[in-house]
Amino acid sequence: MTFAPYNLVAKPLLTALLDAVEKAHKEGARAIILRSGLRHFSAGAEIELFDNRGERLPEIDVCACLDALEQVPVPIIASMHGLALGGGFELALACDIIVAADSSKAGMVEVTLGLHPLMGAIQRVASRAGVARAKEMALFGRRYDAATLERWNIVNRVVPEAQLEETTRILALELAMGPTVAHGATKRLIREYTDETVVKADRAMSDAQRPIFQSNDLVVGLKAFRESGPGHAIFSGR
């Protein structure tokens, strides 16, 4: 991903990402690495997406994006450095393996805008680390270092930043040299296993999030972010 300056999640980035994944699969890739060519993995979503006073994220089919990553029958490794916040963190969570630089930080920070994670982070963290951690991360909106995320089983492996690219490449090569059909079957069974939890929650997101986009708290959060940055909103609870 190279959408300067911060790989902000919006339709252009998602379209390019999904096209690249589809192209790689069609051309016979047996493992895929999702990485950033910029300072951060992704600093979150384009804030303009949330100005819509409708019922959902405009122009983005969230479930289709998640399905496209999770149903590709080859392993996808997220190589995470810098910040992976909000929607950027959610892209990493949709990958099969997350390798993180020791200097990286990630989190569900949407609550500072009067939102909650809109692309499946809650249910994917719950699946990886348990409901208690998912609630903590979504409700407080803090940033967590890579070592903490590894301890919580959210990140698979933490390596020194200077070794991130090489470590990710070696792991991807190991997967690519493995039994690709068996790897695809593994992904399929995991998908079946999570069908009544993660996938079911994905389908419920639109209805659950409808009141958020009509709330006064979202208006307040966006205004405070634009004027003072994150963490300065005073919410009324409406």
C-alpha positions as CSV (number, residue, x, y, z in Angstrom):
1,M,0.0,0.0,0.0
2,T,1.3,3.4,-1.0
3,F,-1.4,6.1,-0.7
4,A,0.5,9.1,0.7
5,P,0.8,10.4,3.3
6,Y,-0.7,7.8,5.7
7,N,-2.4,5.1,3.7
8,L,-5.8,6.4,4.9
9,V,-8.6,3.9,4.3
10,A,-11.0,5.0,1.6
11,K,-12.5,3.6,-1.6
12,P,-9.4,4.2,-3.7
13,L,-7.1,2.3,-1.3
14,L,-9.5,-0.5,-0.8
15,T,-10.2,-0.9,-4.5
16,A,-6.5,-0.9,-5.3
17,L,-5.8,-3.4,-2.5
18,L,-8.5,-5.9,-3.5
19,D,-7.6,-5.6,-7.2
20,A,-3.9,-6.4,-6.3
21,V,-4.9,-9.4,-4.2
22,E,-7.2,-10.7,-6.9
23,K,-4.5,-10.2,-9.5
24,A,-1.8,-11.9,-7.4
25,H,-4.1,-14.9,-6.9
26,K,-5.0,-15.2,-10.5
27,E,-1.4,-15.1,-11.5
28,G,-0.6,-18.0,-9.2
29,A,0.7,-16.4,-6.0
30,R,0.9,-19.0,-3.3
31,A,1.3,-16.5,-0.4
32,I,0.6,-12.7,-0.3
33,I,2.2,-10.0,1.8
34,L,0.2,-6.9,2.8
35,R,2.7,-4.1,3.6
36,S,3.0,-0.4,3.5
37,G,5.6,1.6,1.5
38,L,5.1,4.6,3.7
39,R,6.0,5.6,7.3
40,H,2.9,3.9,8.7
41,F,1.0,0.7,7.9
42,S,-2.2,2.8,7.9
43,A,-3.2,5.7,10.2
44,G,-6.9,5.0,9.9
45,A,-9.7,6.0,7.6
46,E,-10.3,9.2,5.7
47,I,-12.3,11.4,8.1
48,E,-14.5,12.7,5.3
49,L,-16.1,9.3,5.1
50,F,-17.9,10.0,8.4
51,D,-19.5,13.3,7.4
52,N,-22.3,11.3,5.7
53,R,-25.4,11.5,7.9
54,G,-26.8,8.3,6.5
55,E,-26.9,4.8,7.9
56,R,-23.5,3.4,6.9
57,L,-20.1,4.1,5.3
58,P,-20.8,5.6,1.9
59,E,-19.3,3.9,-1.2
60,I,-17.7,1.1,0.8
61,D,-19.2,-2.5,1.0
62,V,-17.4,-3.5,4.2
63,C,-18.4,-7.1,4.2
64,A,-17.3,-7.5,0.6
65,C,-13.9,-6.1,1.5
66,L,-13.5,-8.4,4.4
67,D,-14.7,-11.4,2.4
68,A,-12.3,-10.7,-0.4
69,L,-9.3,-10.9,1.9
70,E,-10.5,-13.8,4.0
71,Q,-11.8,-16.0,1.2
72,V,-8.7,-15.9,-1.0
73,P,-7.4,-19.5,-0.7
74,V,-3.8,-18.6,-0.1
75,P,-2.2,-17.2,3.1
76,I,-2.0,-13.4,3.5
77,I,0.6,-12.0,5.9
78,A,0.2,-8.4,7.2
79,S,3.6,-6.8,7.7
80,M,2.9,-4.1,10.2
81,H,5.1,-1.1,11.1
82,G,4.5,2.4,12.4
83,L,0.9,2.9,13.2
84,A,-2.0,0.7,12.4
85,L,-5.1,2.5,13.6
86,G,-8.8,2.2,13.0
87,G,-9.5,0.9,9.5
88,G,-5.8,0.2,9.0
89,F,-5.7,-2.1,12.0
90,E,-8.8,-3.8,10.7
91,L,-7.1,-4.5,7.4
92,A,-4.3,-6.3,9.3
93,L,-6.9,-8.3,11.3
94,A,-8.5,-9.6,8.1
95,C,-5.1,-11.2,7.2
96,D,-4.2,-14.7,8.3
97,I,-0.9,-13.8,10.0
98,I,0.3,-10.5,11.5
99,V,4.0,-9.8,11.8
100,A,4.7,-6.6,13.6
101,A,7.8,-4.4,14.1
102,D,8.6,-3.9,17.8
103,S,8.2,-0.2,17.4
104,S,4.7,-0.4,15.9
105,K,1.5,0.5,17.6
106,A,-2.1,-0.4,16.8
107,G,-5.6,0.2,18.1
108,M,-9.3,0.8,17.7
109,V,-9.3,4.5,18.1
110,E,-12.7,5.3,16.5
111,V,-14.3,6.0,19.9
112,T,-12.4,9.4,20.0
113,L,-14.5,10.4,17.0
114,G,-17.8,9.3,18.5
115,L,-17.7,6.0,16.5
116,H,-16.8,2.4,17.0
117,P,-14.7,0.1,14.7
118,L,-16.6,-0.1,11.4
119,M,-14.8,-2.8,9.6
120,G,-14.9,-5.8,11.9
121,A,-12.2,-5.2,14.4
122,I,-14.4,-5.9,17.4
123,Q,-15.4,-9.4,16.4
124,R,-11.9,-10.3,15.0
125,V,-10.1,-9.2,18.2
126,A,-12.7,-11.2,20.1
127,S,-11.9,-14.2,18.0
128,R,-8.2,-13.8,18.5
129,A,-8.0,-12.6,22.1
130,G,-11.4,-13.0,23.7
131,V,-14.4,-10.8,24.4
132,A,-12.8,-9.0,27.3
133,R,-9.9,-7.6,25.3
134,A,-12.2,-6.7,22.4
135,K,-14.3,-4.6,24.7
136,E,-11.3,-3.0,26.4
137,M,-9.8,-2.0,23.0
138,A,-13.0,-0.8,21.4
139,L,-14.4,1.1,24.5
140,F,-11.2,2.9,25.5
141,G,-9.7,3.5,22.1
142,R,-6.1,3.4,23.2
143,R,-3.0,2.5,21.2
144,Y,-1.2,-0.6,22.2
145,D,2.5,-1.6,21.5
146,A,3.3,-4.7,19.5
147,A,4.6,-6.6,22.5
148,T,1.2,-6.2,24.3
149,L,-0.7,-7.3,21.2
150,E,1.5,-10.4,20.8
151,R,0.9,-11.3,24.5
152,W,-2.8,-11.0,23.8
153,N,-2.6,-13.3,20.8
154,I,-3.7,-10.5,18.4
155,V,-0.3,-10.3,16.7
156,N,1.5,-13.6,15.7
157,R,5.1,-12.4,15.9
158,V,7.0,-9.3,16.9
159,V,10.5,-8.6,15.4
160,P,12.9,-5.7,15.5
161,E,11.9,-3.1,12.9
162,A,15.1,-3.6,10.9
163,Q,14.2,-7.3,10.5
164,L,10.5,-6.9,9.7
165,E,10.7,-7.0,5.9
166,E,13.1,-10.0,5.8
167,T,11.2,-12.0,8.5
168,T,7.9,-11.4,6.7
169,R,9.5,-12.5,3.4
170,I,10.9,-15.7,4.9
171,L,7.6,-16.6,6.4
172,A,5.8,-15.9,3.2
173,L,8.3,-18.0,1.3
174,E,7.8,-20.9,3.7
175,L,4.0,-20.7,3.2
176,A,4.4,-20.4,-0.6
177,M,6.5,-23.5,-0.7
178,G,4.0,-25.5,1.3
179,P,0.9,-27.4,0.2
180,T,-1.3,-24.6,-1.2
181,V,-4.4,-26.7,-1.5
182,A,-4.1,-27.7,2.1
183,H,-3.5,-24.1,3.1
184,G,-6.7,-23.2,1.3
185,A,-8.6,-25.9,3.1
186,T,-7.3,-24.6,6.4
187,K,-8.6,-21.1,5.6
188,R,-11.9,-22.5,4.6
189,L,-12.3,-24.5,7.8
190,I,-11.4,-21.5,9.9
191,R,-14.0,-19.5,8.0
192,E,-16.6,-22.2,8.8
193,Y,-15.6,-22.2,12.4
194,T,-16.1,-18.4,12.7
195,D,-19.3,-18.4,10.6
196,E,-21.5,-18.2,13.7
197,T,-19.3,-15.6,15.4
198,V,-17.2,-13.3,13.3
199,V,-19.1,-13.7,10.0
200,K,-22.4,-13.4,11.7
201,A,-21.2,-10.2,13.4
202,D,-20.0,-8.9,10.1
203,R,-23.5,-9.2,8.7
204,A,-25.0,-7.4,11.8
205,M,-22.6,-4.4,11.5
206,S,-24.8,-2.3,9.3
207,D,-27.8,-2.4,11.6
208,A,-25.8,-2.0,14.7
209,Q,-24.0,1.0,13.4
210,R,-27.0,2.9,12.0
211,P,-27.6,4.9,15.1
212,I,-24.0,6.0,15.3
213,F,-24.2,7.8,11.9
214,Q,-27.3,9.7,13.2
215,S,-25.8,10.6,16.6
216,N,-24.9,14.0,17.9
217,D,-21.8,12.5,19.4
218,L,-20.4,11.8,15.9
219,V,-20.9,15.5,14.9
220,V,-19.2,16.6,18.1
221,G,-16.3,14.1,17.7
222,L,-15.6,15.1,14.0
223,K,-15.7,18.8,14.9
224,A,-13.3,18.3,17.8
225,F,-11.0,16.2,15.7
226,R,-10.7,18.8,13.0
227,E,-10.2,21.6,15.4
228,S,-7.9,20.1,18.0
229,G,-7.0,16.5,17.0
230,P,-8.1,13.2,18.6
231,G,-9.1,12.9,22.2
232,H,-10.6,16.4,22.8
233,A,-14.3,15.7,22.2
234,I,-16.8,16.2,25.0
235,F,-19.7,13.9,24.3
236,S,-23.2,14.4,25.5
237,G,-24.2,10.7,25.0
238,R,-26.8,11.5,22.3
